[in-house]
Amino acid sequence: MYKRRLRGWSQHVDFMLLDNLCVFVSILIAFLIVEKEGVLVSRSFWRLVLEAILVNQVVMIILDTYHSVLHHTPWDEMVRLLGQTGHVVLVLLVLRLLSQSSGTDLPKIALYAIPMYVLFCYIMRQAYKSFLKKKHHILNRHKLLIALEAKQIPTVIPRMIRSNYGSYRFIGIAVMGDHPSEEEAAEKLQSLADRFPEVVTIPVVANTRTLEQYLTNNWVDEVYLDVPPKADLPVELINNLMRMGITIHTALTNLDDLESRHKNVEWICGHLTITTSLGYITGRDLFLKRLMDIVGGFIGSLFTVILTIPVGLAIFLSDPGPIFFKQTRIGENGKKFQMYKFRSMYLDAEARKQQLAVQTGQKEMLMFKMEHDPRIIGQKQLRNGKWKKGVGGWIRDLSLDEFPQFFNVLKGDMSLVGTRPPTVDEWERYEPFHRSRMSTRPGITGLWQVSGRSKIRDFDTVVRLDREYIENWSLRQDIHILFKTVWIVLTRQGAM
């Protein structure tokens, strides 16, 4: 029976348990140094241990610390460990400030515990990875037979060798096709020997006609069957191997030409399908992202309520009228929604947009941006040619106009991090390639904003950054963008 490999953080439970053991040992030693006695009966000790382990576990899952852990370089491991430690310390500090607890010399304990944890955990990770790699090479390697056509050997075999990491022992190659040539396969293998010495240990053991007989007489755990482009799937062969109890991995290489690097096998309405998409998110990550949106949206909405009085008063005194601006925008997959902002422009701004687009040569452009926009409240040009910034300009510089969008986040129309939602007229002029940027929920901030904000004027660059965000999405990236957004807003980088 084939044991399917775990995915996500659950496949690294062993690392996480050892990591939390390092937390316990570090805090224990720190308490012994500071308190000297009565540690194991101290309520403060056990409270700190439980808090630290719980927070550490959550941080490891959210940051996906152990993703591809066996492939981390020593330097990359240290960077990840320091980042994880920093987040844990920050959360624990906030918890302590909120609880206002006392009774132990926490600063002194932290001074000892943090360096010890970093040292213990780094040594643990390196030693355990070394043990696992050695164990894989000696004990746990499954015997894998590779079945493919001879012409595929120069491309398929090097890729499999590079990506194996000791999980499998390649016991041989079966040459497939209508006219299999074992001699040709052996020659192509030999041509790879200079770059991949491992191929000398991979013999050609069978062909299409003799494969079943070979598997009957030899012990094989699994078979990797590579189906070349335009070739028919050998259903009868797969069924025969299944009857023998052998696990078959069928690689559909004709799907390699698809641009998407996210491909998943799913059952859709009773049919087995290969699902391809620009981006991919698990149910767990979707839940965590929405949870982060709800928490952030709630906090942001409270700030919006507080800001409404001073900002609203400044807007009304400068240009009497509504202090909020509501506009139809395009959300995920073309869905329309009403986006809210503090009004930073005069009431006739939308009517003047087309005229200004013509004047500035942006009529055919898919994103309207103007350095000194006369529609902004209080913005005007002085006699000396310089521009005076008014209330609207300051609101936009400090991104205060964006705060009401936290209500959109709570409603579920938007996310904290995503792609900026276009207006309806912009969306209607999009090319098919441009529409890919709205295959995810729009956000208050995103990769484009932290990569240059209003300095980026080329729309194709905006689309490229948005696609890059969607293709490489992770919670870790979202958190990084949020922190970077705060810094950019405070320093007013790229403001217009």
Long-range contacts (C-beta under 8 A, 24 or more apart in sequence): 2-222, 2-247, 7-282, 8-282, 8-284, 9-60, 9-61, 9-64, 9-66, 12-66, 12-69, 14-128, 15-66, 15-69, 15-125, 15-128, 16-57, 16-60, 16-66, 18-124, 18-128, 19-56, 19-60, 19-121, 19-124, 20-53, 20-56, 20-57, 21-124, 22-117, 22-120, 22-121, 22-124, 23-49, 23-52, 23-53, 23-56, 23-117, 24-49, 24-53, 25-116, 25-120, 26-112, 26-113, 26-114, 26-116, 26-117, 26-120, 27-52, 27-109, 27-113, 29-112, 29-113, 29-116, 30-109, 30-110, 30-112, 30-113, 30-116, 31-104, 31-109, 33-112, 34-104, 34-105, 34-108, 34-109, 34-112, 35-104, 42-104, 44-103, 44-104, 45-104, 47-101, 48-104, 48-106, 48-109, 51-92, 51-95, 52-88, 52-92, 55-88, 55-91, 55-92, 55-95, 56-84, 56-88, 59-84, 59-87, 59-88, 59-91, 60-84, 62-288, 62-475, 62-476, 62-479, 63-87, 63-475, 63-476, 63-479, 64-474, 64-475, 64-476, 69-125, 69-129, 70-129, 70-132, 70-133, 70-165, 71-165, 72-129, 74-126, 77-122, 77-125, 77-126, 78-122, 81-118, 81-121, 81-122, 81-125, 82-118, 85-114, 85-117, 85-118, 89-114, 133-165, 133-166, 136-165, 136-166, 136-167, 137-166, 140-167, 141-166, 141-167, 141-168, 141-169, 142-167, 142-168, 142-169, 142-221, 142-222, 143-168, 143-169, 143-171, 143-219, 143-220, 143-221, 143-222, 144-168, 144-169, 144-170, 144-171, 144-220, 144-221, 144-222, 144-223, 144-224, 145-170, 145-171, 145-172, 145-173, 145-174, 145-205, 145-215, 145-220, 145-222, 145-223, 145-224, 146-170, 146-172, 146-173, 146-174, 146-202, 146-223, 146-224, 146-226, 147-173, 147-174, 147-176, 147-211, 147-223, 147-224, 147-225, 147-226, 148-173, 148-174, 148-175, 148-176, 148-224, 148-225, 148-226, 148-228, 149-175, 149-176, 149-177, 149-180, 149-226, 149-228, 149-231, 150-175, 150-177, 150-180, 150-181, 150-184, 150-185, 150-188, 151-188, 151-228, 152-226, 152-228, 152-253, 153-185, 153-188, 153-189, 153-192, 154-188, 154-191, 154-192, 156-226, 156-253, 157-189, 157-192, 157-196, 157-199, 157-202, 158-192, 158-195, 158-196, 160-224, 161-196, 161-198, 161-199, 168-222, 170-198, 170-201, 170-202, 171-202, 171-205, 171-218, 171-220, 172-202, 172-203, 172-204, 172-205, 172-206, 173-202, 173-203, 173-204, 173-205, 174-204, 174-205, 174-206, 174-207, 174-208, 174-211, 174-214, 175-204, 175-206, 175-207, 175-208, 176-207, 176-208, 176-211, 176-225, 176-234, 177-208, 178-208, 180-207, 180-208, 180-209, 182-207, 208-237, 211-237, 212-237, 212-240, 212-241, 212-244, 215-241, 215-244, 215-246, 216-244, 220-246, 221-246, 221-247, 222-246, 222-247, 222-248, 222-249, 223-247, 223-248, 223-249, 224-249, 224-251, 225-249, 225-250, 225-251, 226-251, 226-253, 227-251, 227-252, 227-253, 227-254, 228-253, 228-254, 229-253, 229-254, 229-257, 230-254, 261-471, 262-471, 277-439, 278-436, 278-439, 278-467, 278-470, 278-471, 279-439, 279-440, 279-470, 279-471, 279-473, 280-473, 281-473, 285-474, 285-475, 288-475, 289-415, 289-475, 289-478, 290-412, 292-416, 292-475, 292-478, 293-409, 293-410, 293-412, 293-415, 293-416, 294-409, 294-410, 296-406, 296-409, 296-416, 296-482, 297-406, 297-407, 297-409, 297-410, 297-416, 298-410, 299-406, 300-403, 300-406, 300-409, 301-406, 301-407, 301-410, 303-403, 303-406, 304-403, 304-404, 304-406, 304-407, 307-342, 307-400, 307-403, 311-342, 311-395, 311-400, 312-342, 314-391, 314-395, 315-342, 315-343, 315-344, 315-377, 315-391, 315-392, 315-395, 318-377, 318-378, 318-390, 318-391, 318-392, 319-343, 319-346, 319-347, 319-377, 319-378, 321-347, 324-404, 325-401, 327-423, 328-423, 328-424, 329-421, 329-422, 329-423, 329-424, 329-442, 330-421, 330-422, 330-423, 330-424, 330-426, 330-427, 330-438, 330-442, 331-413, 331-414, 331-421, 331-438, 331-441, 331-442, 332-438, 332-439, 332-440, 332-441, 332-442, 333-438, 333-439, 334-427, 334-435, 334-438, 336-424, 337-408, 337-413, 337-414, 337-421, 338-413, 339-405, 339-408, 339-413, 339-414, 339-421, 340-404, 340-405, 340-407, 340-408, 341-401, 341-402, 341-404, 341-405, 342-395, 342-400, 342-401, 342-403, 342-404, 343-377, 343-401, 344-376, 344-377, 344-391, 344-392, 344-393, 344-395, 344-396, 344-401, 345-373, 345-375, 345-376, 345-377, 345-392, 346-375, 346-376, 346-377, 348-375, 349-375, 365-459, 366-422, 366-426, 366-429, 366-430, 366-434, 366-459, 367-422, 367-426, 367-457, 367-459, 367-462, 369-454, 369-457, 369-496, 370-496, 371-496, 373-496, 396-495, 396-496, 397-492, 397-495, 398-489, 398-492, 399-489, 402-444, 405-444, 406-444, 409-444, 413-441, 413-442, 414-441, 414-442, 414-443, 414-444, 415-440, 415-441, 415-442, 415-443, 415-444, 416-443, 416-444, 416-445, 416-478, 416-482, 417-443, 417-444, 417-445, 417-446, 417-478, 417-481, 417-482, 418-442, 418-443, 418-444, 418-446, 418-469, 419-443, 419-446, 419-448, 419-466, 419-469, 419-470, 420-446, 420-448, 420-449, 433-463, 434-459, 434-463, 436-463, 436-466, 436-467, 436-470, 437-462, 437-463, 437-466, 437-467, 437-470, 439-470, 440-469, 440-470, 440-473, 445-481, 445-482, 445-485, 446-481, 447-477, 447-481, 449-485, 449-488, 449-494, 450-481, 450-484, 450-485, 450-488, 452-494, 453-488, 453-493, 453-494, 453-495, 453-496, 454-494, 454-495, 454-496, 455-494
